[in-house]
Amino acid sequence: MRVLAINDVSCVGKCSLTAALPIISACGIECNVLPTAILSTHTGGFTGYTFRDLTEDIGGILKHWKTLGLKFDYILSGYLGSTEQIDLVSSVKKEFLADGGKFVVDPVMGDSGALYAGFTDEFVEKMRGLCREADYILPNMTEACLLADMPYPLTKKTASEALERLTKLCPFPIVTGITDNREISVYFTNRSGCAYSITHENVEGFFCGAGDVFASAFVGALARGKHEADAIALASEFVTAVIRRSSKEVPDKRFGLNFEAEIFPFLKQLNSLK
Ligand code: PXL
């Protein structure tokens, strides 16, 4: 079982590949990486960060992988630095996803109702195209609104409408971070068109990287052969525990989630599930 995580390396701040690698590996699954950019920190709340786009390197990396006959059982794409990289990810899927493999797209573009620094409407449109190629998409509420062209924030009522619109892009949309007062929910629709939600207590505190922790745990659990609904429940429980702990323990939230401390309970749950 081989997972490819396509994401940036934010050297400090615990998101993207510095979350995907440890979490997927801890699940007992090999995690290979395709870095899209290197930043000194993530862009959420820091100023003065460096950003080196790695698009130029990706062609050579893929050419080498082709000579090795590599195929991946899961491809998880995350933060992409340009519309050109969206095209590259699409070609990686076509060339390197194993027969029967799954393509998981986390359409990283924004949070709290706004696009991240450097993202444009053109990027959103292009990301819709990538979502059409995915087996699962994992937008947060902001990204779901952008992709479904609906006003932010969603409510319990409009979340169903957003899900319905998203199923036109991808058969299995999973929308994270839908908040309603003291509750936070994940809404998803399975391939039969049934809609579900999983709700937890909403813990105050915004952390960059929560979506990456969710996506990594979801893919790790799927790669371990867990049913999708169980993988979503496990991942949302994990990320809720991580945010609860971090909101107490991390004085400067920009430095990211303490997911490490919750990996062991997460693995205990993962291992006890059939
Ligand atoms: O986790 C989202 C993310 C990923 N990568 C970079 C980011 C962010 C969120 O701000 O800045 C570089």
Boltz pocket constraint, residues with backbone or C-beta under 6 A from the ligand:
constraints:
  - pocket:
      binder: B
      contacts: [[A, 8], [A, 10], [A, 15], [A, 16], [A, 39], [A, 41], [A, 42], [A, 43], [A, 44], [A, 79], [A, 108], [A, 116], [A, 208], [A, 209], [A, 210], [A, 211], [A, 212]]
      max_distance: 6.0
